[in-house]
Amino acid sequence: MQMPFPTILGFIVALLLLAWLSRQLSLHLQVLFALVTRSNDLPMILLFLLLLPGIVIHEAAHWIAARLLGLKTGKFRVWPKKQGKYIGLGSVSVERGNLGQETIVGMAPLIAGTILLALIGEHIFHLVRFSMALSEQHWLGSWQAFQQALQEPDGILWAYLLFTIANAMMPSASDREPIKPLLMYSGIALLLYLILGLPLTPFAAMLQWVAPWLQTTSSALFFTILLDTLILGGLFLLVQLIMPRSPQKVRSK
């Protein structure tokens, strides 16, 4: 049984790259809004309004996951708030649970977001052609498929929804907190499993089962990465054009 390692690797790389792009987009948007409005608080509100659909989905995913796991939920906030060096665009108060429960609640926005991206990519943008061109490293064909996808009915509106979901679904610092010990325990368990020489067939079967979903999701992620890259490039140029230049020094001979 062939292990789908390239598919898994592509999915992980796409997630990491999208997380980096999301961070850069947030920073460049705040800089652009600050230059345009010349305000300290208005850029935060504009960023919130721009990403509002994704923020609502992010916080709703926390709330739904907590309720399904039997954890009590409290205050549900969807509004920007400064939290030290960072900006919190929303929050949900959830009672403490065990490590597994807290991990699922923390990762719920990422899980829900990737599922929604895959559904939009498959049923709205029909990314089969984009995926095939990407897998064959046919870059011109990928670009043409990207343009064709945006020309679907209400393509720009769906692209905006895709943009907001993708750039609001990444786990915050508090969301990632329970993941570290879980990864450590899982790594120890896997190491012991390998040392004991137990069969890998169940893992291979599971990976084969999830491989088609990972392929579809990876296509949607790379589609979003291309969209984010274009937007980030445009933001960079706008910031460079608007940013005031420091006066040049005149040197006398």
N, C-alpha and C positions, 0 to 999 in steps of 0.2 A: 504494500500500500504506500503510495507516494505521499509524502508529507507536503502540505501547501505552504512551505516556508516563505516563498516569494510574496504570496498574497498577504500573509500575516505581517511580514516586514513592510510591505507597501502601506498597509493600514496604519501601522505604528508610525512610520515616517510621515504619513499624511497628517495624522493627529498632532504630532509634535510641530510640524511646519505650520499648521493652521493655528496652533496655540501661540507660536511666535508672531505670526502675522496679526493675530487678534490684538496682541499687546502693542505692536507697532501702530496699528490703525487707531487704537484708543489714544495713544500718545499724540499722534499727528493730528487727530481730530481735535483734541483739546488745545493743542498749539494753534491750529487754524482758527478755532472759535475764539480763543483768547486774543489773537491778533485782530480779528474782525470786530469783536464786541468791546475789547479793551476793559473787560470785567473779570473779576476773580471767580464769581459764582455762576454767571450765566453759561460759560462753557460746559460746566458740569450738567446743567439742566438741559442744554442742547444735545449733549451726548446721550443723556437719558432718553430724551424724546426720540432721537434717531433710532435707538436700539430697543424701544419700548416693546414691540411684539416679542422679541427674543427674551427680554427681561421677564415679562409676564410668564412665558413658557418655562424659564429657568426656575423661578420661585414656585410656580405651580407644580413642577416636577418634584421639588423638595417636599412640598405639602402633601401631594398625593402619595409619594413613597412612604412618608412618615405615617400617614393614616392607614395605608395598607399593611404596614408592619405593626400596627397597634400602638404607635407612639403618639402621645398627646402633642397637639400643635397649639401655638399661641398667636402672638402678633404677626400679621402678614403685612409687610411693608414693601410697596413698590414706589420708591422715590429716592433720589440721590442723597447721599449723606457722606461727608468726609470722615474717613476712619484712619487717622494718622496720615501716612504718606499716600494712602490709597483712597479711592472713591467707591463706596458701596452703593450700588444702584438699586438694591432691594435686599430683603432678608425675610426669613421665616423662623420664628422661635419654635424649636422642637426639643422635647424632653430627651435626656440622655438615655441611650440604650446600650446594648452590647456592641462589641467591635463590628460584628457583621451588619447589624442594623444601621449603625452610624456610617459605615462604608457605603451601603446601598443608598441611604438618604443623601450622602455627600456626592455620590457619583450619579444620582438620578438625572440631573440636568444634562450631563454629558451623554448618558444612555438615551434619554428621550430625544436630545438634539440630533444625535447620529441617526436614529431611526427616522426622524422627520426629514432629515437631509436625504436619506436613501429613498424615502417614499416620493419626495418632490423630484429628486433626480430621475427616478425610474418612470413615474407616471405623468409628470408634467414636462420635463425636459427630454425624456427618452434618450438617455445617455449611452445607449448601446454603441452608437457610432463613435462617440467621444472616447469611450472606454477601449474600444478596439484599436483606434488610432493611437491612443496613449500606450497601450501594451505593446504595440509594434514600433514605438518610438517614431511615429510619423507625426512630427510636430506641426507641420502645415495642415495636415488632416485634422489634428486635434483642435487647432485654432478655428478652422472652418466649421467643425462640429460644434464648437463653443458658440460661434456666431449664429449658427442655425438654431441652436437651442434657445437662445435669447429671442428669436423671432417667433417662437411658439405663441399661441394666444395668451395675452396678459403676461408675456414672458418677463417684462421688466418688473412688473409687480411681484411675480413669483421670485425673481432674482433678488429683489429687496427683502422679501421674507426669508429667503435662504441666507442672505447676508446677515440679517439681524439674529437669526437662530444660531448660526455658526459662530458669530462673534460675541454671543452672550452665554453660550453653553459651557464654556470652560470652567472647571472647578476653581473656586476662590481658595485662599490660603486656609480658611476654616473648613472648607469642603474636603481639602486634601489631607487634613490632619490625621484622620483614622486610617488612611491608606498605607502610610509608612509601616506601622506595626503589622498590618495584614500582609503586605508584601514580604516582610521579613519572615513571618511565620510560614507563609506559603512557600518561600524559597527554601527554608529549612526542611519542610515536609517533602518538597520535590527532591531535594538532595538526598534525604534518607531513602526515598522511594527508589532513586537511581542506584544508591549504594547497595540496597538490598536486592537489586536485580529484578524487581517486579516488572511485569509485562507492560509495554508501552502501547499495546494495541488499543485499549480504551481511549487513550489520549489521541491517538492517530484517528480513530473513528470519529471522535468528537470534533477534531479539527477539520476533517473532511466534510462533516455535516455543516459547520459554520462557514466554510470557505466560500460558497456562493454568496452568502449574505455579506461577508467581508469584501468580496469583489465589487458588489453593487455599492456598498457604502464607501469604499475607497474611491470609486469613480465620482461619486457625489462630493467627496472631500476634495479631490483634486480639481474638480470643476469650481468649487468654492474658493480654493487656493488661487486659481487663475483669476477669478473675479476679485478677490481681495488684493492680489498683486497689482492689478490694473488700477483699482481705487487708491491703493497706497501710493503708486507712482504719481497719480494725479494730485493727491494731497501734498506730496513732497514738492511738486512743481509749484502748486499754489502757495505753499508756505514760503518757498524761496522767492516768489514774486512779491508777496505781500510784506515779508519781513523787512523792517527798516534797515537800511545799510548804514554802517558807521562811517562818518566822514573821513575821507582820505587825508593823511597828513601831507602838507606841502613842505618839501625840503628845499632850503635855499643853498645854492652852491657858493 
